[in-house]
C-alpha cells in the first residue's frame, strides 16, 4: 500500500519524497519515507480523519494490521541530515554572568 499523493511532500534537506504522520504514542509529527520499505520499523496507516498515523513495530507487536504499510523513518535515510546537536544533555552553557539584585544602603 502507498500513501495518497495528497500526503506526499518533499524533504527540505534532500529531494526525497516524504509524508508527515502523527505518532500514536504521543501525537508528535514524524517524517516518514513515502515509499514503502520492508526493512522499515514503522507501521503507517490512514485514519478515518484522512490523517496519517505511525506506530513503531516492536517485538510485542511486529505484524502489520489491515490497512497499514511498512515504512522507514526519514531521519534514517535522509541524504543531508541536520547537524548533530551537542552532547551537553540539552542544557545551554552560560555565556555571561547574571547580575545580582542591586541593594541600596538605607541612609
DSSP file (Angstrom, degrees, kcal/mol; ACC not computed):
  #  RESIDUE AA STRUCTURE BP1 BP2  ACC     N-H-->O    O-->H-N    N-H-->O    O-->H-N    TCO  KAPPA ALPHA  PHI   PSI    X-CA   Y-CA   Z-CA
    1    1 A X              0   0    0      0, 0.0     2,-0.3     0, 0.0    35,-0.1   0.000 360.0 360.0 360.0 146.2    0.0    0.0    0.0
    2    2 A X        -     0   0    0     33,-0.1    33,-0.1    34,-0.0     2,-0.1  -0.853 360.0-100.6-119.8 155.9    1.2    3.5   -0.7
    3    3 A X        -     0   0    0     31,-0.7     5,-0.1    -2,-0.3    33,-0.0  -0.439  49.2 -94.5 -71.3 151.4    0.3    6.8    0.9
    4    4 A X    >>  -     0   0    0      1,-0.1     3,-2.1    -2,-0.1     4,-0.5  -0.359  32.0-118.7 -63.7 147.0   -2.2    9.0   -1.0
    5    5 A X  G >4 S+     0   0    0      1,-0.3     3,-0.7     2,-0.2    -1,-0.1   0.738 110.9  68.5 -62.1 -22.1   -0.5   11.6   -3.2
    6    6 A X  G 34 S+     0   0    0      1,-0.2    -1,-0.3     3,-0.0    -2,-0.1   0.715 101.3  48.0 -69.5 -18.1   -2.1   14.4   -1.3
    7    7 A X  G <4 S+     0   0    0     -3,-2.1    13,-0.6     2,-0.0     2,-0.4   0.562  90.2  99.7 -95.6 -10.8    0.1   13.4    1.7
    8    8 A X  E <<  +A   19   0A   0     -3,-0.7     2,-0.2    -4,-0.5    11,-0.2  -0.625  43.1 156.2 -85.6 132.3    3.4   13.3   -0.2
    9    9 A X  E     -A   18   0A   0      9,-3.0     9,-2.9    -2,-0.4     2,-0.4  -0.753  40.4 -95.9-136.7-175.9    5.7   16.2    0.0
   10   10 A X  E     -A   17   0A   0      7,-0.2     7,-0.2    -2,-0.2     5,-0.1  -0.879  34.9-110.5-112.0 141.6    9.5   16.8   -0.4
   11   11 A X        -     0   0    0      5,-2.4    -1,-0.0    -2,-0.4     6,-0.0  -0.404  19.9-136.8 -63.9 141.5   12.1   16.9    2.3
   12   12 A X  S    S+     0   0    0      1,-0.2    -1,-0.1    -2,-0.1     3,-0.1   0.739 102.3  42.3 -72.2 -22.4   13.5   20.4    2.9
   13   13 A X  S    S+     0   0    0      1,-0.2     2,-0.3     3,-0.1    -1,-0.2   0.720 125.9  16.9 -99.0 -24.8   17.1   19.0    3.1
   14   14 A X  S    S-     0   0    0      2,-0.2    -1,-0.2    65,-0.0    -3,-0.2  -0.923  80.5-109.1-141.2 165.6   17.1   16.4    0.3
   15   15 A X  S    S+     0   0    0     -2,-0.3     2,-0.1    -5,-0.1    -3,-0.1   0.287  72.3 128.3 -83.1  14.9   14.9   15.8   -2.7
   16   16 A X        -     0   0    0      1,-0.1    -5,-2.4    -6,-0.1     2,-0.4  -0.407  63.9-115.7 -73.5 143.9   13.3   12.6   -1.3
   17   17 A X  E     +A   10   0A   0     -7,-0.2    17,-2.0    -2,-0.1    18,-0.4  -0.652  44.4 172.2 -77.7 131.8    9.5   12.3   -1.2
   18   18 A X  E     -AB   9  33A   0     -9,-2.9    -9,-3.0    -2,-0.4     2,-0.3  -0.846  25.1-143.4-132.9 168.3    8.2   12.1    2.4
   19   19 A X  E     -AB   8  32A   0     13,-2.7    13,-2.8    -2,-0.3     2,-0.5  -0.974  17.1-132.4-129.0 146.7    4.9   12.0    4.4
   20   20 A X  E     + B   0  31A   0    -13,-0.6    32,-0.4    -2,-0.3     2,-0.3  -0.882  31.6 177.5 -99.1 130.4    4.2   13.6    7.7
   21   21 A X  E     - B   0  30A   0      9,-2.3     9,-2.6    -2,-0.5     2,-0.4  -0.930  28.6-120.1-131.2 154.6    2.5   11.3   10.2
   22   22 A X  E     -cB  53  29A   0     30,-2.6    32,-2.6    -2,-0.3     7,-0.2  -0.798  30.7-122.3 -93.6 134.6    1.3   11.6   13.8
   23   23 A X  E  >  -c   54   0A   0      5,-2.6     4,-1.8    -2,-0.4    32,-0.2  -0.536   7.7-143.4 -75.3 141.5    2.8    9.1   16.2
   24   24 A X  T  4 S+     0   0    0     30,-2.3    -1,-0.1    -2,-0.2    31,-0.1   0.726  96.0  61.5 -75.8 -20.2    0.2    7.1   18.1
   25   25 A X  T  4 S-     0   0    0     29,-0.3    -1,-0.2     1,-0.1    30,-0.1   0.934 131.6  -8.4 -72.5 -46.6    2.4    7.2   21.2
   26   26 A X  T  4 S-     0   0    0      2,-0.1    -2,-0.2     0, 0.0    -1,-0.1   0.358  89.2-110.6-138.7   6.2    2.4   11.0   21.8
   27   27 A X     <  +     0   0    0     -4,-1.8     2,-0.2     1,-0.2    -3,-0.1   0.671  65.3 145.8  74.9  16.7    0.8   12.7   18.8
   28   28 A X        -     0   0    0      1,-0.1    -5,-2.6    -6,-0.1     2,-0.3  -0.550  53.6-106.2 -85.7 154.3    4.0   14.3   17.5
   29   29 A X  E     -B   22   0A   0     -7,-0.2     2,-0.4    -2,-0.2    -7,-0.2  -0.601  38.2-176.5 -80.0 138.3    4.7   14.8   13.8
   30   30 A X  E     -B   21   0A   0     -9,-2.6    -9,-2.3    -2,-0.3     2,-0.3  -0.998  24.3-127.2-137.1 131.3    7.3   12.4   12.3
   31   31 A X  E     -B   20   0A   0     -2,-0.4    43,-1.9   -11,-0.2    44,-0.5  -0.625  30.3-174.2 -78.0 135.8    8.6   12.4    8.7
   32   32 A X  E     -BD  19  73A   0    -13,-2.8   -13,-2.7    -2,-0.3    41,-0.2  -0.976  32.6-101.8-129.6 140.3    8.3    9.0    7.0
   33   33 A X  E     -B   18   0A   0     39,-2.6   -15,-0.2    -2,-0.4    39,-0.2  -0.389  26.8-138.8 -59.2 137.1    9.7    7.9    3.6
   34   34 A X  S    S+     0   0    0    -17,-2.0   -31,-0.7   -25,-0.1     2,-0.4   0.785  83.3  79.3 -72.3 -27.2    6.8    7.9    1.1
   35   35 A X  S    S-     0   0    0    -18,-0.4    37,-0.4   -33,-0.1    -2,-0.1  -0.684  90.7-115.9 -82.4 129.7    7.9    4.7   -0.4
   36   36 A X        -     0   0    0     -2,-0.4     2,-0.4    35,-0.1    35,-0.3  -0.349  32.7-164.7 -60.3 145.9    7.0    1.5    1.5
   37   37 A X    >   -     0   0    0     33,-2.3     3,-1.5    -4,-0.1    -4,-0.0  -0.976  22.0-154.1-140.9 120.8   10.1   -0.3    2.8
   38   38 A X  T 3  S+     0   0    0     -2,-0.4    33,-0.1     1,-0.3    -1,-0.1   0.662  99.1  56.9 -70.5 -14.2   10.1   -3.9    4.0
   39   39 A X  T 3  S+     0   0    0     31,-0.1    -1,-0.3     2,-0.0    32,-0.1   0.477  86.0 112.7 -91.0  -3.3   13.2   -3.1    6.2
   40   40 A X    <   -     0   0    0     -3,-1.5    32,-0.3     1,-0.1    30,-0.0  -0.224  60.8-147.5 -70.4 158.6   11.4   -0.3    8.0
   41   41 A X  S    S+     0   0    0     30,-0.3    16,-2.8    29,-0.1     2,-0.4   0.112  70.7  84.8-111.9  19.6   10.5   -0.3   11.6
   42   42 A X  E     -EF  56  71A   0     29,-1.8    29,-2.2    14,-0.2     2,-0.5  -0.928  60.6-150.0-123.3 147.7    7.3    1.7   11.3
   43   43 A X  E     -EF  55  70A   0     12,-2.9    12,-2.0    -2,-0.4     2,-0.4  -0.979  19.5-165.2-113.7 121.6    3.7    0.9   10.5
   44   44 A X  E     +EF  54  69A   0     25,-2.9    25,-2.2    -2,-0.5     2,-0.3  -0.878  10.9 172.6-110.9 137.7    1.8    3.7    8.8
   45   45 A X  E     -EF  53  68A   0      8,-2.6     8,-3.2    -2,-0.4     2,-0.6  -0.962  31.5-121.5-140.3 158.8   -2.0    3.9    8.4
   46   46 A X  E     -E   52   0A   0     21,-0.5     6,-0.2    -2,-0.3    -2,-0.0  -0.899  31.8-143.0-103.2 121.4   -4.5    6.4    7.2
   47   47 A X    >   -     0   0    0      4,-3.3     3,-1.8    -2,-0.6    -1,-0.0  -0.212  27.9-102.0 -78.8 171.1   -7.1    7.2    9.8
   48   48 A X  T 3  S+     0   0    0      1,-0.3    -1,-0.1     2,-0.1    -2,-0.0   0.702 123.1  60.6 -65.8 -18.6  -10.8    7.9    9.2
   49   49 A X  T 3  S-     0   0    0      2,-0.2    -1,-0.3     0, 0.0     3,-0.1   0.230 120.5-109.6 -91.0  13.7  -10.0   11.6    9.5
   50   50 A X  S <  S+     0   0    0     -3,-1.8     2,-0.4     1,-0.3    -2,-0.1   0.745  78.6 130.4  63.7  27.8   -7.6   11.4    6.5
   51   51 A X        -     0   0    0    -29,-0.0    -4,-3.3   -30,-0.0     2,-0.4  -0.875  59.8-121.6-107.7 143.1   -4.6   11.8    8.7
   52   52 A X  E     - E   0  46A   0    -32,-0.4   -30,-2.6    -2,-0.4     2,-0.4  -0.702  28.0-166.0 -84.8 135.2   -1.6    9.5    8.5
   53   53 A X  E     -cE  22  45A   0     -8,-3.2    -8,-2.6    -2,-0.4     2,-0.4  -0.931   0.7-162.0-120.9 145.4   -0.7    7.8   11.8
   54   54 A X  E     +cE  23  44A   0    -32,-2.6   -30,-2.3    -2,-0.4   -29,-0.3  -0.973   8.9 178.3-130.4 142.0    2.5    5.9   12.6
   55   55 A X  E     - E   0  43A   0    -12,-2.0   -12,-2.9    -2,-0.4     2,-0.3  -0.968  33.1-105.7-136.9 155.0    3.5    3.4   15.2
   56   56 A X  E     - E   0  42A   0     -2,-0.3     2,-0.7   -14,-0.2   -14,-0.2  -0.579  26.1-127.5 -80.3 140.7    6.7    1.5   15.9
   57   57 A X        +     0   0    0    -16,-2.8     5,-0.2    -2,-0.3     2,-0.2  -0.819  41.4 177.3 -86.2 115.9    6.9   -2.2   15.0
   58   58 A X        -     0   0    0      3,-0.9     5,-0.1    -2,-0.7   -16,-0.0  -0.589  47.2-101.5-114.7 174.0    8.1   -3.8   18.2
   59   59 A X  S    S+     0   0    0      1,-0.2     3,-0.5    -2,-0.2    -1,-0.1   0.802 124.5  52.7 -66.8 -27.1    8.7   -7.3   19.4
   60   60 A X  S    S+     0   0    0      1,-0.2    -1,-0.2     2,-0.1     2,-0.2   0.876 127.9  19.0 -73.2 -37.9    5.4   -7.2   21.2
   61   61 A X  S    S+     0   0    0      1,-0.1    -3,-0.9    -5,-0.1    -1,-0.2  -0.613  74.1 148.0-132.1  72.5    3.5   -6.1   18.0
   62   62 A X        +     0   0    0     -3,-0.5     2,-0.2    -5,-0.2    -1,-0.1   0.619  48.7  87.1 -84.6 -11.9    5.7   -6.9   15.0
   63   63 A X  S    S-     0   0    0      1,-0.1     2,-0.3    -5,-0.1    -5,-0.1  -0.573  76.9-117.9 -94.2 153.4    2.9   -7.6   12.5
   64   64 A X        -     0   0    0     -2,-0.2     2,-0.2     4,-0.1     3,-0.1  -0.628  25.4-138.6 -83.3 142.2    1.1   -5.1   10.3
   65   65 A X    >   -     0   0    0     -2,-0.3     3,-1.9     1,-0.1     2,-0.1  -0.468  42.8 -68.9 -90.3 170.4   -2.6   -4.7   10.7
   66   66 A X  T 3  S+     0   0    0      1,-0.3    -1,-0.1    -2,-0.2     3,-0.1  -0.376 123.1  20.2 -60.0 133.0   -5.1   -4.4    7.9
   67   67 A X  T 3  S+     0   0    0      1,-0.3   -21,-0.5    -2,-0.1     2,-0.3   0.428 100.2 114.2  87.6  -0.7   -4.6   -1.1    6.0
   68   68 A X  E <   -F   45   0A   0     -3,-1.9     2,-0.3   -23,-0.1    -1,-0.3  -0.716  45.9-161.5-101.2 153.7   -1.1   -0.5    7.3
   69   69 A X  E     -F   44   0A   0    -25,-2.2   -25,-2.9    -2,-0.3     2,-0.4  -0.970  24.2-112.8-130.7 152.9    2.2   -0.4    5.3
   70   70 A X  E     +F   43   0A   0     -2,-0.3   -33,-2.3   -27,-0.2     2,-0.3  -0.657  43.4 168.8 -87.1 133.5    5.7   -0.7    6.5
   71   71 A X  E     -F   42   0A   0    -29,-2.2   -29,-1.8    -2,-0.4     2,-0.4  -0.896  31.5-119.9-141.7 167.6    7.9    2.3    6.2
   72   72 A X        -     0   0    0    -37,-0.4   -39,-2.6    -2,-0.3     2,-0.2  -0.881  34.3-110.1-109.1 139.7   11.2    3.8    7.2
   73   73 A X  B >>  -D   32   0A   0     -2,-0.4     3,-1.4   -41,-0.2     4,-0.5  -0.505  25.6-132.3 -66.3 138.1   11.6    7.0    9.3
   74   74 A X  H >> S+     0   0    0    -43,-1.9     4,-1.8     1,-0.3     3,-0.9   0.781 101.8  69.8 -67.2 -25.3   13.1    9.6    7.1
   75   75 A X  H 34 S+     0   0    0    -44,-0.5    -1,-0.3     1,-0.2     6,-0.1   0.818  98.8  51.9 -58.8 -29.3   15.7   10.6    9.7
   76   76 A X  H <4 S+     0   0    0     -3,-1.4    -1,-0.2     1,-0.2    -2,-0.2   0.712 119.6  31.8 -80.4 -20.8   17.3    7.2    9.0
   77   77 A X  H << S+     0   0    0     -3,-0.9    -2,-0.2    -4,-0.5    -1,-0.2   0.469  80.6 126.1-117.5  -3.9   17.5    7.7    5.2
   78   78 A X    ><  -     0   0    0     -4,-1.8     3,-0.5     1,-0.2    -3,-0.0  -0.347  48.2-152.5 -61.8 131.5   17.9   11.5    4.6
   79   79 A X  T 3  S+     0   0    0      1,-0.3    -1,-0.2    -2,-0.1     2,-0.1   0.640  93.1  35.4 -80.5 -14.2   21.0   12.2    2.5
   80   80 A X  T 3  S-     0   0    0      3,-0.0    -1,-0.3     0, 0.0     3,-0.1  -0.526  83.7-178.8-135.5  67.4   21.5   15.6    4.0
   81   81 A X    <   -     0   0    0     -3,-0.5     3,-0.1     1,-0.1    -6,-0.0  -0.223  35.9 -94.5 -69.7 158.6   20.5   15.3    7.7
   82   82 A X        -     0   0    0      1,-0.1    -1,-0.1     3,-0.0     3,-0.1  -0.321  54.8 -85.9 -65.8 155.5   20.6   18.2   10.1
   83   83 A X        -     0   0    0      1,-0.1    -1,-0.1    -3,-0.1     2,-0.0  -0.291  50.5 -99.8 -63.3 147.9   23.8   18.6   12.1
   84   84 A X        -     0   0    0     -3,-0.1     2,-0.1     1,-0.1    -1,-0.1  -0.359  37.3-117.4 -65.7 145.1   24.0   16.6   15.3
   85   85 A X        -     0   0    0      1,-0.1    -1,-0.1    -3,-0.1    -3,-0.0  -0.475  37.9 -91.4 -79.1 156.3   23.3   18.6   18.5
   86   86 A X        -     0   0    0     -2,-0.1     3,-0.3     1,-0.1     4,-0.3  -0.301  31.8-119.9 -66.3 154.5   26.0   18.9   21.1
   87   87 A X  S    S+     0   0    0      1,-0.2    -1,-0.1     2,-0.1    -2,-0.0  -0.067  75.2 121.0 -87.4  35.4   26.0   16.3   23.8
   88   88 A X  S >  S-     0   0    0     -2,-0.3     3,-0.9     1,-0.1    -1,-0.2   0.398  87.1-108.7 -81.5   5.5   25.5   18.7   26.6
   89   89 A X  T 3   -     0   0    0     -3,-0.3    -2,-0.1     1,-0.2     3,-0.1   0.710  66.4 -64.5  78.4  18.3   22.4   17.0   27.7
   90   90 A X  T 3  S+     0   0    0     -4,-0.3     2,-0.4     1,-0.3    -1,-0.2   0.387 104.6 122.8  85.8  -5.1   20.1   19.8   26.5
   91   91 A X    <   -     0   0    0     -3,-0.9    -1,-0.3     1,-0.0     2,-0.2  -0.775  58.8-130.2 -94.4 135.3   21.4   22.4   28.9
   92   92 A X        -     0   0    0     -2,-0.4     2,-0.3    -3,-0.1    -1,-0.0  -0.545  20.2-116.9 -82.3 146.5   22.8   25.5   27.4
   93   93 A X        -     0   0    0     -2,-0.2     2,-0.3     1,-0.1    -1,-0.1  -0.632  30.7-115.7 -80.1 137.9   26.1   26.8   28.5
   94   94 A X        -     0   0    0     -2,-0.3     3,-0.1     1,-0.1    -1,-0.1  -0.546  28.4-176.3 -74.4 136.3   26.1   30.2   30.2
   95   95 A X        +     0   0    0     -2,-0.3     2,-0.3     1,-0.1    -1,-0.1   0.549  65.8  23.9-108.7 -11.9   27.9   32.9   28.3
   96   96 A X  S    S-     0   0    0      0, 0.0     2,-0.4     0, 0.0    -1,-0.1  -0.921  82.6 -98.3-145.7 171.6   27.6   35.7   30.8
   97   97 A X        -     0   0    0     -2,-0.3     2,-0.4    -3,-0.1     3,-0.0  -0.782  33.8-124.4 -96.2 134.0   27.0   36.3   34.4
   98   98 A X        -     0   0    0     -2,-0.4     2,-0.1     1,-0.1    -1,-0.0  -0.643  33.9-115.7 -75.7 128.8   23.6   37.1   35.7
   99   99 A X        -     0   0    0     -2,-0.4     2,-0.1     1,-0.1    -1,-0.1  -0.373  25.9-121.3 -66.6 141.9   23.7   40.5   37.6
  100  100 A X        -     0   0    0      1,-0.1    -1,-0.1    -2,-0.1     3,-0.1  -0.490  39.8 -88.7 -76.7 152.1   22.9   40.3   41.3
  101  101 A X        -     0   0    0     -2,-0.1     2,-0.3     1,-0.1    -1,-0.1  -0.358  47.8-109.0 -62.6 142.1   20.0   42.4   42.5
  102  102 A X        -     0   0    0     -3,-0.1     2,-0.6     1,-0.0    -1,-0.1  -0.555  30.9-163.5 -75.4 130.3   21.0   45.9   43.5
  103  103 A X        -     0   0    0     -2,-0.3     2,-0.2    -3,-0.1    -1,-0.0  -0.929   5.9-159.8-118.2 108.0   20.9   46.5   47.2
  104  104 A X        -     0   0    0     -2,-0.6     2,-0.4     1,-0.1     0, 0.0  -0.504  20.3-116.1 -81.6 153.6   21.0   50.1   48.1
  105  105 A X        -     0   0    0     -2,-0.2     2,-0.3     2,-0.0    -1,-0.1  -0.751  25.3-125.2 -91.5 137.1   22.0   51.2   51.5
  106  106 A X              0   0    0     -2,-0.4    -1,-0.0     1,-0.1     0, 0.0  -0.631 360.0 360.0 -81.3 136.8   19.5   53.0   53.7
  107  107 A X              0   0    0     -2,-0.3    -1,-0.1     0, 0.0    -2,-0.0   0.441 360.0 360.0 -91.5 360.0   20.5   56.4   54.9
